[in-house]
Amino acid sequence: MNGSVFDAVIESAIAGDHDALNQLWHHSRRWVAAILLAHKPREADLEDLLQVVAMQMCRKISSVNEPKAFKSWLRTVAINTAREEGRKTTRRKKSMLRLVGMEHANNRSPASADFIAAESDESKRIYQAALSLPPGYREPILLRCVRSMSYQQIGEVLDLPTTTIETRIARGRRMLKELLNQQADQQELQSKTEQTVGARR
């Protein structure tokens, strides 16, 4: 969909055209999913959050002033949806901990099972490591690696110059590589320690 056609679809959607809304959501769904993956709690269901964003888009798109503002607006909706789910998750966890008398327990979430692009343990490990990057690097990395978006497309979604996206992705990859190396070193050390302890028994 070229720029002029896309703008026309957005204008129709803003005016309340249901067919245009459906077409616009179909076009935007993939990159919205990547934004949610970058910000949502690990255990939150991606499809549920996508439905929330879609409903918000249908209800509030009339507040968008012009087509050029649509992507930035929808990105904000996605981020707010993910963060609100994070607050709900935190409240639920605290309530459960209070219920069992473990308010101060170190409660860590299990690894996410909804990484839709993961086909191996290694890809899941890399994805989990990417989630720990600072948001400014996490979003571009996920949009590039998970959604295969171009630097220009990522720049449009994040409202940043392409050169900034290139720099952040390069730095994010270095940070990710260092993090994975640290994890590998820790696992190797733990394995050697366990072997040593086992040999002494």
N, CA and C atoms as a LAMMPS dump frame, in Angstrom:
ITEM: TIMESTEP
0
ITEM: NUMBER OF ATOMS
603
ITEM: BOX BOUNDS ff ff ff
-5.0000000000000000e+02 5.0000000000000000e+02
-5.0000000000000000e+02 5.0000000000000000e+02
-5.0000000000000000e+02 5.0000000000000000e+02
ITEM: ATOMS id mol type element x y z
1 1 1 N 0.849 -1.187 0
2 1 2 C 0 0 0
3 1 3 C 0.882 1.233 0
4 2 1 N 0.79 2.055 -1.097
5 2 2 C 1.642 3.244 -1.147
6 2 3 C 1.096 4.341 -0.24
7 3 1 N 1.923 5.392 -0.096
8 3 2 C 1.6 6.429 0.877
9 3 3 C 0.269 7.11 0.659
10 4 1 N -0.034 7.491 -0.585
11 4 2 C -1.272 8.22 -0.858
12 4 3 C -2.503 7.343 -0.616
13 5 1 N -2.415 6.065 -1.017
14 5 2 C -3.531 5.142 -0.785
15 5 3 C -3.717 4.907 0.716
16 6 1 N -2.588 4.72 1.431
17 6 2 C -2.643 4.49 2.866
18 6 3 C -3.272 5.684 3.578
19 7 1 N -2.894 6.89 3.19
20 7 2 C -3.473 8.092 3.793
21 7 3 C -4.97 8.163 3.537
22 8 1 N -5.395 7.77 2.329
23 8 2 C -6.815 7.797 1.998
24 8 3 C -7.598 6.806 2.849
25 9 1 N -6.998 5.627 3.09
26 9 2 C -7.643 4.623 3.941
27 9 3 C -7.77 5.157 5.366
28 10 1 N -6.712 5.799 5.859
29 10 2 C -6.754 6.365 7.213
30 10 3 C -7.848 7.423 7.317
31 11 1 N -7.93 8.292 6.325
32 11 2 C -8.955 9.341 6.343
33 11 3 C -10.351 8.737 6.38
34 12 1 N -10.563 7.681 5.596
35 12 2 C -11.87 7.02 5.591
36 12 3 C -12.158 6.372 6.936
37 13 1 N -11.117 5.771 7.528
38 13 2 C -11.288 5.137 8.832
39 13 3 C -11.624 6.173 9.896
40 14 1 N -10.947 7.302 9.864
41 14 2 C -11.222 8.387 10.815
42 14 3 C -12.668 8.86 10.684
43 15 1 N -13.176 8.838 9.44
44 15 2 C -14.544 9.276 9.186
45 15 3 C -15.581 8.226 9.569
46 16 1 N -15.115 7.021 9.972
47 16 2 C -16.041 6 10.437
48 16 3 C -16.349 4.895 9.459
49 17 1 N -15.597 4.796 8.375
50 17 2 C -15.798 3.739 7.383
51 17 3 C -15.31 2.401 7.952
52 18 1 N -16.214 1.45 8.147
53 18 2 C -15.865 0.168 8.781
54 18 3 C -14.928 -0.654 7.901
55 19 1 N -15.149 -0.638 6.595
56 19 2 C -14.26 -1.383 5.697
57 19 3 C -12.841 -0.823 5.758
58 20 1 N -12.735 0.494 5.81
59 20 2 C -11.413 1.136 5.907
60 20 3 C -10.754 0.785 7.246
61 21 1 N -11.545 0.738 8.315
62 21 2 C -11.012 0.358 9.627
63 21 3 C -10.441 -1.058 9.595
64 22 1 N -11.191 -1.979 9
65 22 2 C -10.714 -3.361 8.897
66 22 3 C -9.44 -3.451 8.074
67 23 1 N -9.402 -2.72 6.97
68 23 2 C -8.216 -2.72 6.112
69 23 3 C -7.025 -2.117 6.832
70 24 1 N -7.266 -1.062 7.569
71 24 2 C -6.197 -0.394 8.302
72 24 3 C -5.639 -1.281 9.411
73 25 1 N -6.504 -1.981 10.124
74 25 2 C -6.035 -2.877 11.182
75 25 3 C -5.252 -4.047 10.593
76 26 1 N -5.739 -4.6 9.49
77 26 2 C -5.033 -5.699 8.835
78 26 3 C -3.631 -5.262 8.421
79 27 1 N -3.494 -4.032 7.969
80 27 2 C -2.191 -3.508 7.538
81 27 3 C -1.278 -3.233 8.732
82 28 1 N -1.851 -2.889 9.878
83 28 2 C -1.056 -2.437 11.034
84 28 3 C -0.801 -3.529 12.061
85 29 1 N -1.521 -4.616 11.997
86 29 2 C -1.522 -5.607 13.065
87 29 3 C -0.134 -6.164 13.382
88 30 1 N 0.677 -6.433 12.364
89 30 2 C 1.975 -7.065 12.585
90 30 3 C 2.92 -6.169 13.379
91 31 1 N 3.007 -4.891 13.003
92 31 2 C 3.943 -4.046 13.738
93 31 3 C 3.397 -3.671 15.114
94 32 1 N 2.072 -3.629 15.256
95 32 2 C 1.49 -3.41 16.585
96 32 3 C 1.851 -4.581 17.497
97 33 1 N 1.819 -5.809 16.961
98 33 2 C 2.189 -6.987 17.739
99 33 3 C 3.624 -6.884 18.228
100 34 1 N 4.51 -6.377 17.386
101 34 2 C 5.909 -6.221 17.787
102 34 3 C 6.062 -5.201 18.913
103 35 1 N 5.307 -4.113 18.844
104 35 2 C 5.335 -3.112 19.921
105 35 3 C 4.84 -3.735 21.23
106 36 1 N 3.776 -4.495 21.155
107 36 2 C 3.251 -5.152 22.356
108 36 3 C 4.249 -6.141 22.923
109 37 1 N 4.897 -6.907 22.059
110 37 2 C 5.902 -7.863 22.521
111 37 3 C 7.039 -7.173 23.259
112 38 1 N 7.354 -5.956 22.831
113 38 2 C 8.457 -5.224 23.449
114 38 3 C 8.096 -4.657 24.813
115 39 1 N 6.805 -4.517 25.11
116 39 2 C 6.406 -3.82 26.328
117 39 3 C 5.516 -4.62 27.279
118 40 1 N 4.916 -5.685 26.805
119 40 2 C 3.947 -6.395 27.639
120 40 3 C 4.618 -7.264 28.692
121 41 1 N 3.892 -7.631 29.759
122 41 2 C 4.419 -8.627 30.704
123 41 3 C 4.63 -9.953 29.989
124 42 1 N 5.599 -10.727 30.437
125 42 2 C 5.936 -11.962 29.732
126 42 3 C 4.776 -12.933 29.648
127 43 1 N 3.97 -12.991 30.717
128 43 2 C 2.904 -13.98 30.743
129 43 3 C 1.622 -13.498 30.093
130 44 1 N 1.551 -12.238 29.697
131 44 2 C 0.331 -11.705 29.089
132 44 3 C 0.125 -12.307 27.705
133 45 1 N -1.131 -12.536 27.347
134 45 2 C -1.462 -13.148 26.064
135 45 3 C -1.456 -12.086 24.965
136 46 1 N -0.665 -12.318 23.936
137 46 2 C -0.514 -11.343 22.855
138 46 3 C -1.834 -11.113 22.127
139 47 1 N -2.568 -12.188 21.825
140 47 2 C -3.817 -12.05 21.082
141 47 3 C -4.837 -11.222 21.855
142 48 1 N -4.892 -11.407 23.169
143 48 2 C -5.815 -10.619 23.984
144 48 3 C -5.482 -9.133 23.904
145 49 1 N -4.194 -8.821 23.976
146 49 2 C -3.779 -7.415 23.914
147 49 3 C -4.033 -6.829 22.531
148 50 1 N -3.842 -7.619 21.495
149 50 2 C -4.139 -7.136 20.137
150 50 3 C -5.62 -6.79 20.003
151 51 1 N -6.473 -7.587 20.595
152 51 2 C -7.906 -7.295 20.55
153 51 3 C -8.228 -5.989 21.266
154 52 1 N -7.552 -5.758 22.389
155 52 2 C -7.772 -4.51 23.129
156 52 3 C -7.353 -3.312 22.283
157 53 1 N -6.186 -3.41 21.649
158 53 2 C -5.71 -2.313 20.803
159 53 3 C -6.661 -2.089 19.629
160 54 1 N -7.128 -3.177 19.008
161 54 2 C -8.052 -3.055 17.883
162 54 3 C -9.339 -2.338 18.3
163 55 1 N -9.871 -2.677 19.472
164 55 2 C -11.086 -2.024 19.956
165 55 3 C -10.84 -0.55 20.245
166 56 1 N -9.671 -0.264 20.848
167 56 2 C -9.321 1.134 21.125
168 56 3 C -9.206 1.927 19.824
169 57 1 N -8.629 1.292 18.804
170 57 2 C -8.481 1.968 17.521
171 57 3 C -9.849 2.296 16.927
172 58 1 N -10.761 1.326 16.974
173 58 2 C -12.096 1.541 16.417
174 58 3 C -12.85 2.638 17.16
175 59 1 N -12.677 2.667 18.478
176 59 2 C -13.432 3.617 19.293
177 59 3 C -12.874 5.033 19.234
178 60 1 N -11.552 5.15 19.109
179 60 2 C -10.931 6.459 19.311
180 60 3 C -10.195 7.024 18.106
181 61 1 N -10.243 6.339 16.961
182 61 2 C -9.483 6.828 15.817
183 61 3 C -9.979 8.191 15.337
184 62 1 N -11.222 8.52 15.661
185 62 2 C -11.755 9.821 15.257
186 62 3 C -11 10.973 15.903
187 63 1 N -10.222 10.675 16.966
188 63 2 C -9.446 11.73 17.63
189 63 3 C -8.146 12.052 16.898
190 64 1 N -7.794 11.228 15.91
191 64 2 C -6.574 11.47 15.131
192 64 3 C -6.823 12.644 14.19
193 65 1 N -5.94 13.628 14.229
194 65 2 C -6.154 14.853 13.471
195 65 3 C -5.855 14.72 11.984
196 66 1 N -4.834 13.916 11.657
197 66 2 C -4.446 13.776 10.255
198 66 3 C -3.795 12.421 10.036
199 67 1 N -3.805 11.919 8.798
200 67 2 C -3.238 10.593 8.509
201 67 3 C -1.802 10.418 8.97
202 68 1 N -0.983 11.458 8.859
203 68 2 C 0.433 11.344 9.226
204 68 3 C 0.615 11.055 10.717
205 69 1 N -0.374 11.387 11.511
206 69 2 C -0.271 11.184 12.964
207 69 3 C -0.751 9.803 13.392
208 70 1 N -1.293 9.026 12.453
209 70 2 C -1.927 7.76 12.823
210 70 3 C -0.957 6.769 13.451
211 71 1 N 0.203 6.522 12.82
212 71 2 C 1.127 5.498 13.323
213 71 3 C 1.636 5.826 14.721
214 72 1 N 1.99 7.085 14.924
215 72 2 C 2.462 7.498 16.24
216 72 3 C 1.359 7.33 17.278
217 73 1 N 0.135 7.673 16.895
218 73 2 C -1.009 7.535 17.806
219 73 3 C -1.254 6.078 18.159
220 74 1 N -1.262 5.192 17.154
221 74 2 C -1.546 3.778 17.404
222 74 3 C -0.42 3.131 18.2
223 75 1 N 0.812 3.561 17.965
224 75 2 C 1.934 3.056 18.758
225 75 3 C 1.739 3.412 20.236
226 76 1 N 1.306 4.629 20.505
227 76 2 C 1.06 5.05 21.884
228 76 3 C -0.052 4.227 22.515
229 77 1 N -1.104 3.953 21.741
230 77 2 C -2.198 3.108 22.23
231 77 3 C -1.674 1.728 22.606
232 78 1 N -0.823 1.153 21.752
233 78 2 C -0.269 -0.185 22.01
234 78 3 C 0.6 -0.197 23.265
235 79 1 N 1.466 0.807 23.406
236 79 2 C 2.349 0.886 24.567
237 79 3 C 1.535 1.04 25.849
238 80 1 N 0.536 1.921 25.814
239 80 2 C -0.304 2.13 27.006
240 80 3 C -1.077 0.867 27.375
241 81 1 N -1.527 0.136 26.361
242 81 2 C -2.24 -1.122 26.608
243 81 3 C -1.329 -2.135 27.287
244 82 1 N -0.115 -2.252 26.782
245 82 2 C 0.852 -3.193 27.369
246 82 3 C 1.212 -2.79 28.79
247 83 1 N 1.421 -1.511 29.028
248 83 2 C 1.796 -1.045 30.361
249 83 3 C 0.658 -1.212 31.356
250 84 1 N -0.555 -0.974 30.911
251 84 2 C -1.703 -1.172 31.793
252 84 3 C -1.832 -2.637 32.165
253 85 1 N -1.582 -3.537 31.21
254 85 2 C -1.596 -4.962 31.518
255 85 3 C -0.502 -5.297 32.517
256 86 1 N 0.651 -4.625 32.393
257 86 2 C 1.729 -4.829 33.35
258 86 3 C 1.338 -4.415 34.749
259 87 1 N 0.627 -3.288 34.864
260 87 2 C 0.164 -2.838 36.183
261 87 3 C -0.856 -3.818 36.762
262 88 1 N -1.749 -4.323 35.895
263 88 2 C -2.738 -5.303 36.366
264 88 3 C -2.049 -6.575 36.837
265 89 1 N -1.054 -7.018 36.075
266 89 2 C -0.318 -8.233 36.436
267 89 3 C 0.385 -8.067 37.775
268 90 1 N 0.993 -6.89 37.977
269 90 2 C 1.682 -6.62 39.244
270 90 3 C 0.706 -6.636 40.407
271 91 1 N -0.453 -6.022 40.195
272 91 2 C -1.466 -6.003 41.264
273 91 3 C -1.957 -7.411 41.574
274 92 1 N -2.164 -8.235 40.533
275 92 2 C -2.614 -9.607 40.753
276 92 3 C -1.566 -10.403 41.521
277 93 1 N -0.302 -10.226 41.161
278 93 2 C 0.779 -10.954 41.839
279 93 3 C 0.858 -10.558 43.301
280 94 1 N 0.767 -9.249 43.573
281 94 2 C 0.849 -8.783 44.947
282 94 3 C -0.312 -9.309 45.778
283 95 1 N -1.502 -9.356 45.152
284 95 2 C -2.667 -9.867 45.871
285 95 3 C -2.486 -11.336 46.229
286 96 1 N -1.957 -12.116 45.279
287 96 2 C -1.745 -13.529 45.54
288 96 3 C -0.664 -13.739 46.596
289 97 1 N 0.385 -12.927 46.551
290 97 2 C 1.457 -13.05 47.542
291 97 3 C 0.953 -12.704 48.935
292 98 1 N 0.126 -11.672 49.027
293 98 2 C -0.456 -11.32 50.328
294 98 3 C -1.338 -12.45 50.845
295 99 1 N -2.052 -13.083 49.909
296 99 2 C -2.961 -14.149 50.282
297 99 3 C -2.224 -15.311 50.942
298 100 1 N -1.021 -15.6 50.463
299 100 2 C -0.256 -16.727 51.015
300 100 3 C 0.837 -16.26 51.973
301 101 1 N 0.8 -14.959 52.326
302 101 2 C 1.752 -14.453 53.299
303 101 3 C 3.17 -14.355 52.784
304 102 1 N 3.325 -14.02 51.495
305 102 2 C 4.669 -13.941 50.9
306 102 3 C 4.846 -12.607 50.182
307 103 1 N 4.465 -11.516 50.878
308 103 2 C 4.505 -10.203 50.232
309 103 3 C 5.882 -9.832 49.709
310 104 1 N 6.92 -10.304 50.387
311 104 2 C 8.272 -9.861 50.041
312 104 3 C 9.044 -10.926 49.267
313 105 1 N 8.317 -11.926 48.774
314 105 2 C 9.007 -12.981 48.015
315 105 3 C 9.529 -12.441 46.699
316 106 1 N 10.621 -12.998 46.271
317 106 2 C 11.193 -12.609 44.981
318 106 3 C 10.489 -13.406 43.893
319 107 1 N 9.419 -12.832 43.365
320 107 2 C 8.573 -13.553 42.417
321 107 3 C 8.99 -13.235 40.991
322 108 1 N 9.548 -14.202 40.303
323 108 2 C 9.977 -14.002 38.931
324 108 3 C 9.032 -14.737 37.99
325 109 1 N 8.69 -14.058 36.905
326 109 2 C 7.766 -14.66 35.949
327 109 3 C 8.458 -15.751 35.155
328 110 1 N 7.741 -16.797 34.771
329 110 2 C 8.32 -17.83 33.922
330 110 3 C 8.578 -17.298 32.533
331 111 1 N 9.406 -17.976 31.774
332 111 2 C 9.713 -17.549 30.411
333 111 3 C 8.437 -17.526 29.586
334 112 1 N 8.352 -16.531 28.685
335 112 2 C 7.162 -16.39 27.863
336 112 3 C 7.004 -17.548 26.901
337 113 1 N 5.744 -17.981 26.736
338 113 2 C 5.466 -19.063 25.789
339 113 3 C 4.8 -18.543 24.542
340 114 1 N 4.624 -17.208 24.436
341 114 2 C 3.859 -16.67 23.314
342 114 3 C 4.739 -16.005 22.266
343 115 1 N 6.017 -16.313 22.28
344 115 2 C 6.891 -15.74 21.259
345 115 3 C 6.591 -16.431 19.93
346 116 1 N 5.81 -15.758 19.1
347 116 2 C 5.242 -16.398 17.923
348 116 3 C 6.278 -16.75 16.876
349 117 1 N 7.467 -16.147 16.912
350 117 2 C 8.475 -16.45 15.902
351 117 3 C 9.487 -17.483 16.376
352 118 1 N 9.335 -17.934 17.617
353 118 2 C 10.341 -18.852 18.165
354 118 3 C 10.106 -20.27 17.689
355 119 1 N 11.12 -20.914 17.176
356 119 2 C 11.03 -22.294 16.734
357 119 3 C 12.068 -23.169 17.426
358 120 1 N 12.844 -22.59 18.306
359 120 2 C 13.86 -23.365 18.996
360 120 3 C 14.151 -22.743 20.344
361 121 1 N 14.79 -23.507 21.206
362 121 2 C 15.164 -22.99 22.522
363 121 3 C 16.112 -21.812 22.389
364 122 1 N 16.988 -21.863 21.402
365 122 2 C 17.956 -20.781 21.212
366 122 3 C 17.273 -19.476 20.852
367 123 1 N 16.294 -19.541 19.946
368 123 2 C 15.593 -18.319 19.559
369 123 3 C 14.808 -17.755 20.738
370 124 1 N 14.253 -18.638 21.567
371 124 2 C 13.549 -18.172 22.761
372 124 3 C 14.517 -17.483 23.72
373 125 1 N 15.703 -18.066 23.85
374 125 2 C 16.709 -17.483 24.752
375 125 3 C 17.118 -16.089 24.278
376 126 1 N 17.303 -15.944 22.969
377 126 2 C 17.677 -14.643 22.417
378 126 3 C 16.546 -13.64 22.608
379 127 1 N 15.32 -14.101 22.39
380 127 2 C 14.176 -13.222 22.561
381 127 3 C 14.056 -12.735 23.999
382 128 1 N 14.208 -13.651 24.945
383 128 2 C 14.128 -13.274 26.351
384 128 3 C 15.223 -12.281 26.717
385 129 1 N 16.413 -12.478 26.155
386 129 2 C 17.509 -11.537 26.401
387 129 3 C 17.181 -10.173 25.813
388 130 1 N 16.567 -10.153 24.629
389 130 2 C 16.208 -8.888 23.985
390 130 3 C 15.203 -8.107 24.82
391 131 1 N 14.321 -8.822 25.522
392 131 2 C 13.326 -8.151 26.366
393 131 3 C 13.966 -7.37 27.506
394 132 1 N 15.185 -7.732 27.875
395 132 2 C 15.849 -7.064 28.997
396 132 3 C 16.603 -5.805 28.555
397 133 1 N 16.666 -5.558 27.242
398 133 2 C 17.34 -4.347 26.755
399 133 3 C 16.522 -3.111 27.121
400 134 1 N 17.16 -1.948 27.237
401 134 2 C 16.411 -0.712 27.47
402 134 3 C 15.406 -0.482 26.341
403 135 1 N 14.245 0.116 26.632
404 135 2 C 13.192 0.286 25.62
405 135 3 C 13.67 0.932 24.32
406 136 1 N 14.56 1.908 24.426
407 136 2 C 15.038 2.594 23.233
408 136 3 C 15.766 1.689 22.258
409 137 1 N 16.305 0.588 22.77
410 137 2 C 16.99 -0.396 21.921
411 137 3 C 16.121 -1.625 21.688
412 138 1 N 15.289 -1.957 22.67
413 138 2 C 14.46 -3.159 22.58
414 138 3 C 13.473 -3.074 21.415
415 139 1 N 12.777 -1.946 21.294
416 139 2 C 11.778 -1.81 20.235
417 139 3 C 12.381 -1.946 18.837
418 140 1 N 13.426 -1.186 18.499
419 140 2 C 14.002 -1.337 17.155
420 140 3 C 14.505 -2.745 16.87
421 141 1 N 15.129 -3.372 17.871
422 141 2 C 15.65 -4.734 17.681
423 141 3 C 14.516 -5.701 17.374
424 142 1 N 13.418 -5.633 18.138
425 142 2 C 12.303 -6.549 17.922
426 142 3 C 11.591 -6.273 16.609
427 143 1 N 11.427 -5.012 16.271
428 143 2 C 10.781 -4.676 15.006
429 143 3 C 11.613 -5.156 13.82
430 144 1 N 12.937 -5.099 13.977
431 144 2 C 13.833 -5.536 12.904
432 144 3 C 13.932 -7.057 12.83
433 145 1 N 14.17 -7.687 13.964
434 145 2 C 14.466 -9.125 13.973
435 145 3 C 13.217 -9.991 13.995
436 146 1 N 12.19 -9.554 14.733
437 146 2 C 10.981 -10.364 14.839
438 146 3 C 10.036 -10.091 13.671
439 147 1 N 9.927 -8.822 13.282
440 147 2 C 8.975 -8.442 12.241
441 147 3 C 9.62 -8.152 10.887
442 148 1 N 10.941 -8.216 10.818
443 148 2 C 11.676 -8.024 9.551
444 148 3 C 11.325 -6.708 8.875
445 149 1 N 11.115 -5.667 9.685
446 149 2 C 10.803 -4.355 9.13
447 149 3 C 12.088 -3.655 8.723
448 150 1 N 12.009 -2.816 7.703
449 150 2 C 13.176 -2.064 7.253
450 150 3 C 13.474 -0.936 8.227
451 151 1 N 14.687 -0.374 8.12
452 151 2 C 15.04 0.753 8.99
453 151 3 C 14.07 1.916 8.771
454 152 1 N 13.684 2.132 7.518
455 152 2 C 12.762 3.229 7.217
456 152 3 C 11.396 2.987 7.853
457 153 1 N 10.901 1.759 7.749
458 153 2 C 9.607 1.435 8.354
459 153 3 C 9.648 1.588 9.87
460 154 1 N 10.744 1.148 10.482
461 154 2 C 10.883 1.28 11.937
462 154 3 C 10.923 2.748 12.324
463 155 1 N 11.646 3.547 11.54
464 155 2 C 11.709 4.975 11.802
465 155 3 C 10.339 5.634 11.74
466 156 1 N 9.513 5.181 10.789
467 156 2 C 8.162 5.738 10.671
468 156 3 C 7.305 5.362 11.881
469 157 1 N 7.431 4.112 12.329
470 157 2 C 6.644 3.659 13.475
471 157 3 C 7.066 4.386 14.75
472 158 1 N 8.384 4.531 14.942
473 158 2 C 8.901 5.136 16.172
474 158 3 C 9.079 6.65 16.07
475 159 1 N 8.805 7.173 14.875
476 159 2 C 8.929 8.619 14.638
477 159 3 C 10.354 9.1 14.916
478 160 1 N 11.33 8.371 14.339
479 160 2 C 12.743 8.706 14.5
480 160 3 C 13.439 8.667 13.139
481 161 1 N 14.521 9.424 12.963
482 161 2 C 15.274 9.375 11.702
483 161 3 C 15.845 7.984 11.462
484 162 1 N 15.981 7.631 10.202
485 162 2 C 16.519 6.314 9.85
486 162 3 C 17.927 6.13 10.411
487 163 1 N 18.724 7.194 10.408
488 163 2 C 20.095 7.088 10.937
489 163 3 C 20.094 6.748 12.431
490 164 1 N 19.128 7.291 13.154
491 164 2 C 19.012 6.975 14.587
492 164 3 C 18.645 5.511 14.779
493 165 1 N 17.734 5.016 13.938
494 165 2 C 17.34 3.599 14.013
495 165 3 C 18.542 2.709 13.735
496 166 1 N 19.324 3.033 12.716
497 166 2 C 20.508 2.233 12.383
498 166 3 C 21.48 2.183 13.566
499 167 1 N 21.699 3.347 14.2
500 167 2 C 22.614 3.418 15.338
501 167 3 C 22.096 2.593 16.51
502 168 1 N 20.806 2.714 16.808
503 168 2 C 20.244 1.999 17.949
504 168 3 C 20.249 0.492 17.737
505 169 1 N 19.981 0.065 16.513
506 169 2 C 19.99 -1.373 16.235
507 169 3 C 21.41 -1.924 16.348
508 170 1 N 22.389 -1.175 15.833
509 170 2 C 23.782 -1.622 15.93
510 170 3 C 24.214 -1.727 17.391
511 171 1 N 23.885 -0.711 18.187
512 171 2 C 24.236 -0.743 19.608
513 171 3 C 23.452 -1.816 20.342
514 172 1 N 22.173 -1.955 19.995
515 172 2 C 21.347 -2.964 20.637
516 172 3 C 21.855 -4.369 20.377
517 173 1 N 22.334 -4.614 19.169
518 173 2 C 22.884 -5.931 18.847
519 173 3 C 24.156 -6.207 19.652
520 174 1 N 24.988 -5.182 19.807
521 174 2 C 26.205 -5.356 20.613
522 174 3 C 25.845 -5.655 22.065
523 175 1 N 24.87 -4.914 22.589
524 175 2 C 24.433 -5.136 23.967
525 175 3 C 23.852 -6.541 24.129
526 176 1 N 23.081 -6.968 23.127
527 176 2 C 22.466 -8.288 23.178
528 176 3 C 23.525 -9.392 23.136
529 177 1 N 24.519 -9.203 22.266
530 177 2 C 25.6 -10.185 22.164
531 177 3 C 26.366 -10.292 23.481
532 178 1 N 26.665 -9.145 24.096
533 178 2 C 27.378 -9.152 25.38
534 178 3 C 26.544 -9.854 26.456
535 179 1 N 25.249 -9.597 26.462
536 179 2 C 24.367 -10.207 27.449
537 179 3 C 24.315 -11.72 27.269
538 180 1 N 24.206 -12.168 26.025
539 180 2 C 24.157 -13.606 25.753
540 180 3 C 25.472 -14.284 26.129
541 181 1 N 26.588 -13.589 25.876
542 181 2 C 27.893 -14.139 26.259
543 181 3 C 28.013 -14.265 27.769
544 182 1 N 27.51 -13.271 28.488
545 182 2 C 27.532 -13.32 29.951
546 182 3 C 26.691 -14.49 30.464
547 183 1 N 25.521 -14.676 29.859
548 183 2 C 24.665 -15.781 30.262
549 183 3 C 25.328 -17.125 29.992
550 184 1 N 25.994 -17.223 28.829
551 184 2 C 26.68 -18.474 28.483
552 184 3 C 27.811 -18.755 29.468
553 185 1 N 28.566 -17.704 29.836
554 185 2 C 29.662 -17.872 30.803
555 185 3 C 29.12 -18.318 32.157
556 186 1 N 28.015 -17.731 32.579
557 186 2 C 27.417 -18.102 33.861
558 186 3 C 26.934 -19.55 33.855
559 187 1 N 26.332 -19.958 32.738
560 187 2 C 25.856 -21.336 32.634
561 187 3 C 27.02 -22.326 32.637
562 188 1 N 28.111 -21.947 31.949
563 188 2 C 29.285 -22.828 31.917
564 188 3 C 29.898 -22.962 33.297
565 189 1 N 29.992 -21.827 34.015
566 189 2 C 30.536 -21.848 35.365
567 189 3 C 29.671 -22.698 36.287
568 190 1 N 28.361 -22.547 36.163
569 190 2 C 27.455 -23.321 36.995
570 190 3 C 27.59 -24.807 36.7
571 191 1 N 27.715 -25.141 35.411
572 191 2 C 27.854 -26.543 35.02
573 191 3 C 29.134 -27.149 35.579
574 192 1 N 30.253 -26.393 35.499
575 192 2 C 31.519 -26.888 36.033
576 192 3 C 31.456 -27.062 37.538
577 193 1 N 30.799 -26.122 38.211
578 193 2 C 30.647 -26.21 39.664
579 193 3 C 29.863 -27.452 40.055
580 194 1 N 28.787 -27.709 39.32
581 194 2 C 27.968 -28.882 39.613
582 194 3 C 28.745 -30.161 39.363
583 195 1 N 29.548 -30.172 38.304
584 195 2 C 30.355 -31.367 38.002
585 195 3 C 31.397 -31.615 39.095
586 196 1 N 32.007 -30.514 39.593
587 196 2 C 33.014 -30.635 40.641
588 196 3 C 32.405 -31.159 41.927
589 197 1 N 31.237 -30.606 42.268
590 197 2 C 30.538 -31.046 43.48
591 197 3 C 30.13 -32.507 43.353
592 198 1 N 29.666 -32.885 42.157
593 198 2 C 29.241 -34.264 41.928
594 198 3 C 30.403 -35.236 42.02
595 199 1 N 31.598 -34.811 41.543
596 199 2 C 32.763 -35.692 41.566
597 199 3 C 33.258 -35.924 42.992
598 200 1 N 33.003 -34.985 43.896
599 200 2 C 33.494 -35.106 45.279
600 200 3 C 32.586 -35.992 46.123
601 201 1 N 31.396 -36.263 45.629
602 201 2 C 30.471 -37.06 46.447
603 201 3 C 30.815 -38.547 46.369
